[in-house]
Amino acid sequence: MGDLHCPARVFVARHGEASYVDGERLTAAGERQARELGERLRGERLAGVHASSMPRAAETARIAASVVGVAVDVHDELGEAGVESEEQVAERISAALAGIADSYRGEAVLVVGHQAAFGIALARMVPGAPVAGLDPGALLALEHDADGWTLGETSRRK
């Protein structure tokens, strides 16, 4: 089996609950959600964690990564939807997720981002993906290989 046919398991998560008055930092509930995210993924043997560079997503990723014992890489291109068109957001997020997945063939990785940006992109990438209304700390399992994206065998929500 060629490397491109060996799927990457990509767990996509929304950041934990945040206070937008306090520099977009996680609330106590958001910190708990981030720890629970790490706990839910402990058995998945994550090879890495990636996150939007926005504070609430990066903080969620750092907390979850500390539970599973892996490093975090932050990416500006995983940021929220802003002044871009929906098509531009979808292209930006899709390219970022595909690049991450290509680095983790045969492995599992967590990517922490934002509901709107993920929702726009995932609706185009994985028809039927339950992305609308991703709760803070919610998790969606995807797989990516040479044939594209599919919903993973297990979508975990808590």
Beta strands, then each sheet from edge to edge (+ up, - down):
strand 1: 8-14
strand 2: 18-19
strand 3: 25-26
strand 4: 46-52
strand 5: 72-75
strand 6: 108-113
strand 7: 139-145
strand 8: 148-151
sheet 1: 5+ 4+ 6+ 1+ 7- 8+
sheet 2: 2+ 3-
end
